[in-house]
């Protein structure tokens, strides 16, 4: 992933999951994102599955 801002926007638009790009927390590289773990366990489990589905086919040029 070369552009973590684009990554989080693409994830939001495709899977309706909002995360924060790592560079939003002064992380020096674009290889991290942050999630909030306050949802119910079932909701979090479903979201992680959807993130996995998204990542399985996601490519940036």
C-alpha positions as CSV (number, residue, x, y, z in Angstrom):
1,X,0.0,0.0,0.0
2,X,1.5,3.2,-1.2
3,X,-1.2,5.6,0.0
4,X,-2.8,4.8,3.3
5,X,-5.3,7.6,3.0
6,X,-6.6,6.1,-0.2
7,X,-6.6,2.7,1.4
8,X,-8.9,3.7,4.3
9,X,-11.2,5.6,1.9
10,X,-11.4,2.6,-0.5
11,X,-12.2,0.3,2.5
12,X,-14.9,2.7,3.7
13,X,-16.5,2.9,0.3
14,X,-16.4,-0.8,-0.5
15,X,-17.0,-2.5,2.9
16,X,-18.5,0.4,5.0
17,X,-15.8,0.0,7.6
18,X,-14.0,3.0,8.9
19,X,-10.4,2.8,10.1
20,X,-7.7,5.5,10.5
21,X,-4.6,5.5,8.4
22,X,-1.3,5.0,10.3
23,X,0.1,8.3,9.1
24,X,-2.8,10.0,10.9
25,X,-1.0,9.1,14.1
26,X,2.4,10.2,12.9
27,X,3.4,6.7,11.9
28,X,6.3,7.2,9.4
29,X,5.3,4.6,6.8
30,X,2.0,3.7,5.1
31,X,1.9,0.1,6.2
32,X,-0.4,0.5,9.2
33,X,-4.0,1.4,10.1
34,X,-5.9,1.6,13.4
35,X,-9.2,0.1,14.4
36,X,-11.5,0.9,17.3
37,X,-12.2,-2.2,19.3
38,X,-15.3,-1.0,21.2
39,X,-18.0,-2.8,19.2
40,X,-19.6,-6.0,20.3
41,X,-17.4,-9.0,19.7
42,X,-19.8,-10.3,17.0
43,X,-19.6,-6.9,15.1
44,X,-15.8,-6.8,15.4
45,X,-15.6,-10.4,14.1
46,X,-17.7,-9.6,11.1
47,X,-15.7,-6.4,10.4
48,X,-12.4,-8.3,10.5
49,X,-13.8,-10.8,8.0
50,X,-14.9,-8.0,5.7
51,X,-11.5,-6.4,6.0
52,X,-9.9,-9.8,5.1
53,X,-12.2,-10.0,2.0
54,X,-11.3,-6.5,1.0
55,X,-7.5,-7.1,1.4
56,X,-7.6,-10.4,-0.6
57,X,-8.3,-8.5,-3.8
58,X,-7.0,-5.0,-3.0
59,X,-4.1,-3.6,-5.1
60,X,-2.9,-0.1,-5.5
61,X,-1.0,1.0,-8.6
